[in-house]
């Protein structure tokens, strides 16, 4: 996170799943998701989750789960700074990195960081997501 809290990123290291493994662990989260999303959206979310899981690389990698910059601070290089700082640390251990890009406007940022588009994930009734992989350096 930036010192002022205007930008943040959540990275998962290799071997840490984005979602809890196992049906019982996932079912524990069902009441929370129902409360947050409602039944209709939870069905849609499950379909999207399945598409994301199928596109996710099987090799060990760092996973950019979430990155955001507060709108008044967008375009000032904060996202690039946070991304670059983490990618330098990932390069030190020689691992690949992966993300799903939900905003095509961010594609140039990720490409400058060395990510390459792999696949368009087109979940039904949802905006497309672009899976992007950065090979180990």
N, C-alpha and C positions, 0 to 999 in steps of 0.2 A: 504494500500500500504506500502511496506517496505520503510524505510527512503531513500534508494538510488534509489528507483523506479525499482528495478530489479524484483519485484514480486508484483502482485496485485490481488484482488478479488472483484467481484461485487456481493453483497448479496441483495436480495429483502426481506423486512420484510413481515410478514403475512398481507394479504389483498391487497398487491400491485401486480397487474397483470404483467406478463412478457411482454405481448403485450397490446397495447391499446385496451380497450373493445369497442365493437361497430364497425359496418361496416364503418361508416363515418370517425371515427378516423383512422381506418386502411387505408382507401382510401387516406387520406391525405398523408400517407407515400409512396404511390405507385410511384410517380415520383422519389423520392429519391432511392427507391429500383430498379426501372428500370434503372436509371443512373448507379448505382453501380453494378448491376448483369446482366442486359439484360433480355429480355423476357423469353428465354428458362430456365434460372436459377430461375427466379421468380416463374414460374409454379412449378418447382421442390421444391423450398423453401416453397411454400404454402402447398405442400403435406407433407413435413417434419414437418412443423408447426402443421398440423392437427394431425399427429402421436404423436408429443410431448404433445399436449394438451390432447389427450386421455389418455396418460400415467401419466399425472400430478396428484398428490394426491388431493383429494377434501377437506381434512381437512386443517385447518390453519397451516402454516409452514413457515419457512425461506427457501428461494430458492437461491442456489448458481448458479447465472446466468452465471458467467464467472470467471475463475481463470487462471493465466498465470505466468510463470517464464521465464525471459529472458534466452535463451539457454546457454550462457556462465556460468550462475549461477544455472543451473539445477543440481540436485543431492546434493545440499549443505544444504538441510533442510528448504529452504525458504518457499516452498509451505506448508510443514507440520507446520511451525511456524504460517503462516497466517491463515491456516485452524484451527489450534488448538486455536488460540487467539479468533477467532470468535465463535467457538463451545463452548468455556467456557462462553462467553456472552449469547449465546443461551440457554445454560443449566441453567443460572441464572433465566431465565424467563420460563423454563420448556416447551419449544416448540420443535417439531420435525424439521428436516432439510431435504431438498431434493436437488438432482442434477441429471443431465444427463451427464454421463461420455462418452466422445467421443474418449478417448484414453485408450485402455486396459492396457497400461503400468502404468497408474495412479490408477488402481483398488486397488493395495495394500495400497497406500496412503490413499484413501478414506475408505478402510476397517479398517485401523488402527485408523481412526477417528470415527469409529462406524457405518459407512454406510454399508447397506446390499443391494446387487443387488436385484431388484424387477422384472425387465422385460427387455428383449432385444427389443429395438425399431428398426425395420428393414424397414426404409423408402426405397421405390423403388429407385434404382440408387444412393444410398448414403451409406456411411459407417454405420455400426450398432452403435447405441447408447445404453448405459446401464443406465436405470433409477435406482437410488440408494436412499434409504430412511434411515434416522437415527431417531430412535424413541426418543421421549422426555425423558430427564433424569433429 
